[in-house]
């Protein structure tokens, strides 16, 4: 293994973690690395990205107000349920039309409906998806995440969306929490608060969907509960009701933002030419079409005032 490849990897990771790169630049740097070199630490990098993402999300909770988190979950309950049901139904229809096999079609639909890779990782074992099917679904979601992180802020600025409107749109239309936070952070501080809060409230739906899927398939697989979301709520409790340690909570919040930037670099390095080839055009097209329907539909509803935070 060329030592320069390892050096470039660690250099990119360190620079991303210091905050010298913005989230989109960190992701772009990771993508360039992943598409140019054979990853020297593919498995370790993927595990580190998962840990950093969850830890960063928890740390971001120290910058959130619990009342706002509860407001997002309460006020958005109905349209979140309707939106998830619509995304799953539309994904099933598009998958049938494109003749995408059952497991990848359901996983892509689930990832689009709730929270990308986290939902896929939770539901995959329940439906007994194979490693290749998981890789295809995750690859599709990560590719679309990368695109969304770069183009969503541009669309928001061109349409003159408010901070609240953009944060809400990002939470509803971007798959993974990491990319939602990255795009919202680029758009503005207020958009970051709204986007993170709504996305995490939406991610709680992993639990009922996983339980419902297991019941429907009569699966004995263990349901993976996203405990980091509950830790995020605990951090919000501390930030809301223990103002005496505001200095420490602010520092932890900033640490979470830096960790998220490093996570985006790691995610980018995991997208290789082999991943793009393995995804194939049918699942990718299903993911793109479903994403466009969900993204355009939620944007129209937000601008029309039907959905608000």
N, C-alpha and C positions, 0 to 999 in steps of 0.2 A: 504494500500500500504506500503510495507516494505521501511522504511526510507533509508536503505542501497542502495536500487535500485536508488533512487533519488540522493543520494550522489555520487554514481558511475557515474551517467550520468553527473552531473555538474563537477565532477573531470575530466572526460574524455574531456569534452568540454573546460574547462579552460586550461588543459595541451596542447590540440591541438591548442588553440588560442595563446598560448605563443610561439609556434614554437619549443617546446621541442620534438615534434613528427614530423617526416617527413610525407608528404602527404599519402604515402602508409600505413604507420603505423597508422595514424589517421583513415584512412578508415577501416583498419583491426580491430582496437580497436572498432570502431562503429559497424562493422559486428558482432563481438563477443558479444557485448552488446545486439544488436537487436535479435540475435539468442538464447540468454541465458535468457533474462528477458522480461517481459511484459513492454512495453514502458509507463512510467508514464506521458509523455507529448507528445503523438504522434502527435496531430494536431498542437500544438504550435511549436514543433520541425520541422515539415514539412514547416510551414510558415516561421520560422526563417531561415531555410536552403535556401528557395527561395530568401528571402531578402538578406541574406549574400552572396549568389552566385552572384546576380546581382550587389550588392554594391562592391564586390571584383573585379568583372570584370571591372567595371568602374574605380576602383582604379588602376588596372593593366594598364589601358590606360595611366596613368601618367609615365609609363616606356616605352611607345611605341613612335616611330617616325611616324608622319602622312604620310610621303612620303612612308614608308614601308607598311603602311596599305593600301594606295591607290594602291601601286604596286601589293600587293597581290590580291586585288579585280579586278584590270585591267588585270594582266597577267594570272590570274586563271579563268577568266570569262568563257571561252569556255569549258575547261575540268571540271569546276565545274558544268556547265549546263549539259554536257554529263554524268558526274558521277551521278548527281541527277536523271536524266532520267533513267539511267541504274539501279540504286538501286531501284527505284520505280517499274520498269518493272520486275526486278528479284524477288523483294519481292512479287509482285502480282502472278508471276508464282509459286513460292515456296509455297505461301499461298494456292493457288488453289490445288497444288499437295498434301498438307498435310490436306486439307479441314478445314483450319482455317476460322472462320467466318469473314465477310466483314470488320467490323469496326476495330477489333484488328489487322487484317492483314494489312490494310491500315495505321493504326497508327504506327505499328512496322516498316513498310517500310519507312514511313515519318521520323520517329525518326532516323533510320539508314542513310537515305539519307542526312539529314541536321544536326540537332543538338539535337537529343535525346529528353529528357523530355520537353525542350522548344518548340520544333516543335509539339510534341504530345499535349501539353497544348493549343497551338494555334489552331490546326486543330480539336481537339476533339469536341469542341462545335459546330463547323461548320457542321460536319457530324452527329451531335446529338448522339454522343457515350454515352452510359450509364456509371454510376460510376464504375460498375464492369469491363466493357470493358476498361475504362481508367486505372483502377488499374492493370489489366492484362498486358496492353501494357507498362505502366510505370515500373511495376515490372520486366518485361523481359529486358527492357533497362538498369535499374539500376543494375541488376545482371551482365549483360555483361560489364557494365561500371566498376564494381568492379574487374572483371577478367582482363579487359584490363589494368587498372591502375597498376596491379601487374605484368603482363607478358610482356607488350609491351617493357619496358626498357630492360628486359632480352633478348628479341628477337633482339632488336636493337644492343645491345652490342655484341651478338653472331655473327651477320652479319656485324659488324663493320660499321654501318651506320654513316654518318657524322651527326653533329648537325642539319644542315639544312634538310637533308633527313629524319631524325627521326621526327623533328617538323612537317614537311609536311605530313608524313605518319600518325602521331598521329591525325592531324587535319582532315584528310580525312577518317580515319578508326575507330576512337573512337567516340562514340555517343555524350555525353554531354561535354560542355565547361569545366566544373569543372574537369572531368577526363582527358581531353586533357591537361589542364594546369598542373594537378598533375603529369601525366606521363612525360610531357616535362620538368617540373621543376626538376624531379628526374634525367633526362638524361643530362641536362646542361642548362646554361643560354641562349645560342644562340638558342637551341632547343625550349626553353620557348617562346622567342620572335617570332620565326617563327610559332610555333604551335598556339599560342594565336591569332596572326594576321590573319593567314589563316582561323582559325576556326570562328572567328568573322565575317570576310568577307563572309564566307560561310553561317553563320547564318542569314545574311541579306535576304537570299532566302526564309526565312519564310514568308515574306510579299507577294511576288508574288505567292507563292504556296498556301497560305491561300486565297488570292483573287481569284485565279484560281479555287480552290476547291469550294469556295462559289458560284462562277458563274456557275460552272458545275452542282452543286446541287440546284442552285437557292435558296440558304439559306439566311435567314434574320439575322442570327447570327452575332454578332459583331466580326469583325476580330481583334484579339489581336496583336497589333504591339509591337515588343520587343524594347521598348524605351531605355532600358539600353545600347543597342548596339550603339545608337546614342550618348548617354552620354559618352561611351567609346571613340568614335571618337572625341568628344569635349575635353576630357581629353588629347588625343593624340595631338590635336591642341595646347593646352596650353603647353604641354611638349616640342613641336617642336619649337614654336614661342615665348615663354616667358622664355628664359634661365635664367633670373634673379632670378627666384624662383626654381631653380634646386634642392635646398636642400629640399624644401617642397614637390616637385613632387616625389623625390626619397623616402621620408618618406611615402608618400601615396602609392607608388608602393609596398614598403615592407609591409605596412599595408594590402594591398590587398592580398598578398601572405599568410599572417597569417590568414586572413579571409577565404581564400579558404581552408586552412587546416582544420579550424574549420567546414567549410561547409561539407567537406568530412566525418568528424566524424558524423555529423548529418545525412547525407545521409545513412551512414552505419547503424545507429541505426534504420532507417526506414525499413530495410529489416528483416522481421521476418519469423519464420517458416510458419506462416499463409500466408504470401506473396508468399513464395516459393510454397506452396501447391495450392494457388489460381491461380498462373500463369499457371499450367498445362504443359503437355509435348509438345502439338502441337504448341502453340504460341512460347514457348521457343525454340523449335527445329527450327521453322521458323526463329526466330531472330538469332540463332546461325549459321545456314546455310547461311543466307544472310550476316551476319557479316563476316563469313569466306570468302565468295566470294568477298565482297568489300575490306576486309583487304588484302587478298592475291593478288587480282588484282591490287590494288593501290600500294602495295609494289613492285610488279614486274615492273610496269610502272615507278616507281621512280628509281629503280635500273638500269633499261634499259635506263634511261635518257629521257623518253618520257614526264615525268612531272617533273618540277623543280620550285623552288621558285625564 
